[in-house]
């Protein structure tokens, strides 16, 4: 048996969009089940996201601390953001987010992991990048707004970050997946064997 996710689309008898927000919407589909019954499924339609695990020369990961209202927590996270334009190159979006949220640039980029965050109720796809050879970005800092005005920053050693993940002290999904993928890659073929930054992403196709 080959273990690999595969695309598949079941018949939809009807669809509606009962809510449309600034960035996402809610869709209701009437889906035909294998036994022929029709079941209604509500889910969030999402443009997709990118996240950046930025690793410095001291083997520390760049983190930001940001308030997340839906969960009523300030979470430690890696820089991340939405794909603002349909078909946007995810690498360009990741470079933008690293600059805007941390005023940092990176010379070496690889793909760490591609994930669906909540496939039972949302179609959000996230590409998590590894960024290395970091330096402070040129020019003035990006002017933040809303929750980002209260962000904190830290650089945490990889080993310590793994301990925090396993202790249940940090909960952001991109951070958890990113740092554990980093450790797994190091224990396998090495970081240079990771997929290139422009690797195809079927969940969110893009132009080079």
N, C-alpha and C positions, 0 to 999 in steps of 0.2 A: 504494500500500500504506500502511495506517495502522500506525504503530509505537506500539503500546500493549499492555501486558500484559493478558491476559483470563483470567477464571476458567474452569477446566475440571476435570473429575473423571473419571478412568478407572475402570472397574469393578474392584472389590476382591472377590476370592473368599474371602478369610479374613483375620482380623486377630487379633493378640495383643499383650499388654503384658508382656514378660518382665522389665522392671525399672521400678520406680516410686520416685522419690526425693522429697525434701522439696519441691522446686519444679518439677522436670521429670520426664519419664518417657521410656522408649524403647518405640516401637511397631514391630511387624513386620506389614507388609501384603503379601498375595499379589496383585499387580497384573497385570491382563490387558494385554498389549502389543498394538500395532496388528496384528501378524501372528497374534494369537490365543494366543501363548505366555503363560505365567504366570511372573512373575519376583518373587522376594522382595525387598522393600525395607525396610531398617531405618532408622529416623530418630528423632531426639529431638523430643518434644512439649514445647513451650515456651509459657508464658502470654503472652509478648510483653513489650516493654520501651519505655521512653522515654529520650531523651537531650536535654541542653540545651546549646546553644552560647550562652553568656552573654557578651554584648559590652558593654564599658563605654564611657564617654564619651571615653576616650583610644584607642579602636579596639583594645583588647586583649581577648583571649579568656581567660576564667577556666578554668584547668586544675587537675586533681587528679592526684597521683602515687600509684598503688596497686599492691600486689603481686597478681599474677594467677598462681595456682599452676599451672593447666594448661599455661601457656606458660613458666613459670619466669622471669618477668620482672617488674620494676616498670615499669608503663606510664604514660605521660602520657595522660590521658583528659579528656573533658568529663563533667560530672555526669550520671549515668544510673542507672536502676534498673528493677526488674520492675513490671509491672502486677499489683499484689497481689490485686486482686479482679476476677473475671470481669465484663466490661462496664464497668469503671472508666473514667471520663473521662480520657483521656491527658493533658490539660492539667493536671488536678488532680494526677495522678501526677508530672508534670514539675515542678510548683511545689513539691511535697513533697520531691522529690529535691534540687532546688536549695537548699532550706532545710536539709535534713538534712546534706548533704555539704559545703556551703559557707557556710551561714548568710547567704544572700543572697536577696533578693526582687527581682522585676522587674515593671514596669508594662506593658510592651509585649511581646506574644507573637505569633509567627508560626510557621507550619510551614515548615521548610526542606526536608525530604525524608522520604519513607517508603521503607524498604528491608526486604528479606528478607536476613538476615545470611549464612546458609549454606543456600540452598534445596535443595542436593543431599543434605543430611543432617539438616536441622533446619527446623522450621516457624516459627522465631522471626521475628516482625515487629517492627521498631523505627520509631517516629516520632521524628524529630529536630526539635526546636524551636529557633527563634532567640528569645532573650530580651534585651530592651534596657531602658534606663532602670533601671539597677540601683541597689540600696541595701542596706545591711546590714539583715538581718531583726531584728525586735523580739524581746525575750525572751532566754532562755538558749539556749546552743548545744545542739544535739541530741547526746545521749550516744552516741558511736560504739562499735562492738565489732568483734572479729575483725580482718580485714585493714585495716578503716577506721581503726583506732587508730593506724596507722603512716602515714597519708596525708600527703603534702606538697601544697603549693599554689603556684601561680604565675599571673601574668597576662602573656600573651605577645602582642605586636603581631601583627595578622593577616598582614602581609607576612612576618614572621619565621617564623610558623607554617607558611605555605605553603612556604617554603624548607625547613623541617624535614621536611615531608611528602615533598617531591620528592627530598630527599637520603636518604630511607629511615631517618630518625632517630626518627620516631614512627610507631606501627603500629596504634593503636586504630581500628577501622573507623568508629565514630561520629564520632570526631574528624576523620579523613581526609575522610569524606563531608561532614560538617558544614562544615568550613572551605572546602573546594573549592566546595560549593554556595553558600556565602555570597559568594565571589568571583564566581562565575558569575551570581548574582542581581544583584549590583552592576553587572556589565557588560551586563546585559539591561535589564529594565523597572524595576529598582530594588527595594529591600527592602520598600517599602510595597506592592508588587504581589504579594508572596508570599501564599500561601493564609492565610486567617484561622486562628487557633489552634483553632477548633472545626470545622474542615473535616472532612467525612466521611472515615472510614478503613475501607474495606471489609475489610481484613485483620483488624481487631480492632474490630468495631462497638461503639458506646458510646451511652449516653444523655447528653443535654446537662446 
